[in-house]
């Protein structure tokens, strides 16, 4: 009788352990890409999801918009002026399966392609155009990135030039305006 109780307790513990290993929670802003023995078998929606322990892997993918700074790039404009330009890009995963299967690291890939695209697009403009037409440059960069990242299940929603550093020679050519001499009125 004692052996039967021990066996039942062991089976109950194993059943609870198996249940604990098979329960996964997918958050509201995520989708879960489910792999069974290395093959994609589907996408799980937010909520409680059951998997087969040791056979299934549930890979969570965030669908929130990601803000990615594009570090300052040394760029030579079309009129041979060397400037440093930094920007920021916003992107969102729209197809969880593609973002896991088509590319290893979405964030790193977008960062690299954004840097090269920033150099390419700004390099096609003169310094005056770069300073005056930032909206056009932003749109061009976003469109190029969006075409590149479409196969990865990602949409680039916005790109903005954040900072344009002029070379010292340009800064010396445009001295700071003198401040007016302001006196306090008596009283």
C-alpha positions in Angstrom: 0.0 0.0 0.0 2.8 2.4 0.9 4.5 1.6 -2.5 1.3 2.5 -4.3 1.0 5.9 -2.5 4.7 6.6 -3.3 4.2 5.8 -7.0 1.1 8.0 -7.2 2.9 10.9 -5.5 5.8 10.5 -8.0 3.4 10.4 -10.9 1.6 13.5 -9.6 4.8 15.4 -9.2 5.9 14.4 -12.7 2.5 15.5 -14.2 2.8 18.8 -12.4 6.3 19.3 -13.6 5.3 18.4 -17.2 2.4 20.9 -17.0 4.7 23.6 -15.6 7.1 23.1 -18.5 4.4 23.1 -21.1 2.7 26.4 -20.1 3.8 29.6 -21.8 2.3 33.1 -21.7 2.4 35.3 -24.8 2.1 39.0 -23.8 -0.4 41.4 -25.4 2.3 43.2 -27.5 3.9 39.9 -28.6 3.4 37.0 -30.9 4.9 33.6 -30.3 6.5 31.8 -33.2 6.2 28.1 -32.4 8.9 25.6 -33.5 8.4 21.9 -33.3 11.6 19.9 -33.8 13.1 22.9 -35.6 10.2 23.6 -38.0 7.8 26.5 -37.8 4.3 25.2 -37.1 2.6 28.5 -36.4 2.2 31.8 -34.6 0.6 31.9 -31.2 -1.6 34.9 -30.2 -1.5 36.6 -26.8 -2.6 34.6 -23.9 -1.9 31.2 -22.4 -0.2 28.7 -24.8 0.6 25.1 -24.2 3.7 23.5 -25.8 5.1 20.0 -25.8 8.1 20.1 -23.4 11.5 19.4 -24.9 10.0 19.2 -28.4 8.5 22.7 -28.9 10.2 26.0 -28.6 8.1 29.2 -28.4 10.1 32.3 -29.6 8.4 35.5 -28.5 8.5 38.5 -30.9 7.6 42.0 -29.9 5.3 43.9 -32.2 5.9 47.3 -30.5 7.5 50.1 -32.4 11.3 50.2 -31.7 13.3 53.4 -31.5 16.8 52.9 -33.0 19.4 55.6 -32.9 21.7 55.7 -35.9 25.1 56.7 -34.7 26.9 59.7 -36.1 28.3 59.0 -39.5 31.2 60.9 -41.2 29.8 61.7 -44.6 31.3 63.6 -47.6 28.6 65.6 -49.3 28.4 66.0 -53.1 30.2 69.3 -52.8 33.1 67.6 -50.9 32.2 68.9 -47.4 32.8 66.5 -44.6 30.0 66.5 -42.1 28.8 64.2 -39.3 25.2 63.2 -39.3 23.2 61.2 -36.8 19.6 60.1 -37.1 16.9 58.0 -35.5 14.7 55.3 -37.1 11.5 53.8 -35.9 10.5 50.3 -37.0 7.9 47.7 -36.2 7.7 43.9 -36.8 4.6 43.1 -38.7 5.2 39.5 -39.6 6.6 37.6 -36.6 7.5 34.4 -38.5 9.6 36.3 -41.2 11.4 38.3 -38.5 12.5 35.1 -36.8 13.1 32.8 -39.9 14.4 35.3 -42.5 17.1 37.0 -40.5 19.1 36.2 -37.4 19.1 39.6 -35.7 16.6 42.2 -36.9 17.8 45.1 -34.8 21.5 44.7 -35.8 20.6 44.2 -39.5 18.4 47.4 -39.6 21.1 49.3 -37.8 23.8 48.4 -40.3 21.6 49.0 -43.4 20.4 52.3 -41.9 24.0 53.5 -41.4 25.0 52.7 -45.0 21.8 54.2 -46.4 22.3 57.4 -44.4 25.8 57.8 -45.9 24.5 57.0 -49.4 21.5 59.4 -49.4 23.2 62.3 -47.6 26.3 61.9 -49.8 24.2 62.5 -52.9 23.3 66.0 -51.7 25.3 69.2 -51.3 25.7 70.7 -47.8 23.1 73.4 -48.5 20.6 70.7 -49.8 21.3 68.6 -46.7 20.5 71.5 -44.4 17.5 72.7 -46.3 15.8 69.5 -47.4 15.9 67.3 -44.4 12.3 66.2 -44.9 13.1 64.9 -48.4 16.3 63.1 -47.1 14.3 61.5 -44.3 11.6 60.3 -46.7 14.3 58.8 -49.1 16.1 57.0 -46.3 12.8 55.6 -44.9 11.6 54.4 -48.4 15.0 52.6 -49.0 15.0 51.0 -45.6 11.4 49.9 -46.0 12.1 48.1 -49.3 15.1 46.4 -47.8 13.3 45.3 -44.6 10.1 44.1 -46.1 11.4 40.6 -46.7 12.2 40.5 -42.9 8.6 41.2 -41.9 9.5 44.7 -40.7 8.1 48.1 -41.6 10.2 51.2 -41.1 7.7 53.8 -40.0 9.9 56.9 -39.6 13.4 58.2 -40.1 14.6 61.6 -38.8 18.0 63.3 -39.2 18.8 64.2 -35.6 22.0 66.1 -35.7 24.2 67.6 -38.4 27.7 68.6 -37.3 29.3 71.1 -39.7 33.1 71.1 -40.0 35.1 73.6 -38.0 35.9 75.6 -41.2 32.1 76.2 -41.8 31.6 77.2 -38.1 34.5 79.7 -38.4 32.9 81.2 -41.5 29.7 81.9 -39.7 30.6 83.6 -36.4 28.1 83.8 -33.6 26.0 86.9 -33.6 27.1 89.5 -31.1 24.7 89.8 -28.2 23.1 93.2 -27.8 24.2 95.3 -24.9 21.2 95.3 -22.5 21.1 97.6 -19.5 18.8 97.3 -16.6 16.4 100.2 -16.3 16.5 101.9 -13.0 13.8 101.0 -10.5 
